Amino acid sequence: MKTIEEYMNDPDIQAMPEYLREIHAARRLIQDETVGMSAEEEAEYHRKKTDELFVSLGLPQPQYVDFSGQGHLEPHETTLSAGKPA
């Protein structure tokens, strides 16, 4: 597997403006690492990478919500009333 530095040295990426090089190198790295993964595998990959980043920064682990098997999300109903609030 290539490192981010190897992607940064790619001729296509080196021709880009400096502020875009790291972004495109990271995008290609992630694309290559996740090719052929199912949606569930890719989601797990991103969770693992996020958890590793939080640990490296000394932050508490993020909390994840699992909406699998619930179909689509229902809109939240909000009741609006005319006039001044009570």
matplotlib code that plots the C-alpha trace (Angstrom):
import matplotlib.pyplot as plt

x = [0.0, 1.3, 1.9, 0.6, 4.1, 4.2, 0.9, 2.2, 5.1, 2.8, 3.4, -0.4, -0.5, 2.8, 1.4, -1.5, -1.3, 0.2, -3.0, -4.7, -1.9, -2.4, -6.2, -5.9, -3.2, -5.4, -8.4, -6.5, -5.1, -8.6, -9.9, -7.2, -7.7, -11.5, -11.7, -14.0, -15.4, -19.1, -20.8, -20.7, -17.0, -16.2, -18.2, -16.3, -13.0, -13.9, -15.0, -11.7, -9.7, -11.8, -11.3, -7.5, -7.4, -9.3, -7.0, -3.9, -5.3, -6.2, -9.9, -12.8, -14.1, -16.9, -20.4, -22.0, -25.6, -26.7, -29.8, -29.5, -32.8, -34.9, -35.8, -35.8, -35.7, -39.0, -39.2, -39.6, -42.9, -42.8, -45.9, -45.8, -48.3, -49.1, -48.6, -46.3, -44.9, -46.4]
y = [0.0, 3.4, 6.1, 9.7, 10.8, 8.5, 9.9, 13.5, 12.6, 11.4, 13.6, 14.4, 15.6, 17.5, 19.6, 20.8, 24.0, 23.4, 23.9, 21.1, 18.5, 17.0, 16.9, 15.0, 12.7, 11.8, 11.3, 8.9, 7.0, 6.5, 5.5, 2.9, 1.5, 1.2, -0.1, -3.2, -2.8, -3.0, 0.0, -1.6, -2.4, 1.1, 2.6, 0.4, 1.5, 5.2, 4.6, 2.9, 5.7, 8.3, 6.4, 6.3, 10.0, 10.8, 8.6, 10.3, 13.7, 12.6, 13.2, 11.1, 8.5, 9.7, 8.2, 6.6, 6.2, 3.1, 3.6, 0.3, -1.6, 1.4, 2.4, 6.1, 8.8, 10.4, 14.2, 15.8, 17.5, 21.0, 22.8, 26.5, 28.9, 32.5, 35.2, 35.7, 32.7, 32.0]
z = [0.0, -0.9, 1.7, 1.5, 0.6, -2.4, -3.6, -3.1, -5.4, -8.2, -11.3, -11.7, -8.1, -8.2, -11.1, -8.9, -6.8, -3.4, -1.5, -3.4, -3.4, 0.0, -0.4, -3.7, -2.4, 0.6, -1.6, -3.8, -0.8, 0.6, -2.8, -3.3, 0.2, -0.1, -3.7, -3.8, -0.3, 0.4, 1.9, 5.3, 5.0, 3.9, 6.8, 9.2, 7.6, 8.1, 11.7, 12.4, 10.9, 12.8, 16.1, 15.4, 14.7, 18.0, 20.0, 18.4, 19.3, 22.9, 22.3, 23.6, 21.2, 19.0, 19.5, 16.4, 15.5, 13.6, 11.4, 9.7, 9.2, 10.0, 6.4, 5.9, 8.6, 9.5, 9.5, 12.9, 13.4, 14.7, 15.9, 15.1, 16.6, 15.6, 18.1, 21.1, 22.9, 26.3]

ax = plt.figure().add_subplot(projection="3d")
ax.plot(x, y, z, "-o")
ax.set_aspect("equal")
plt.show()
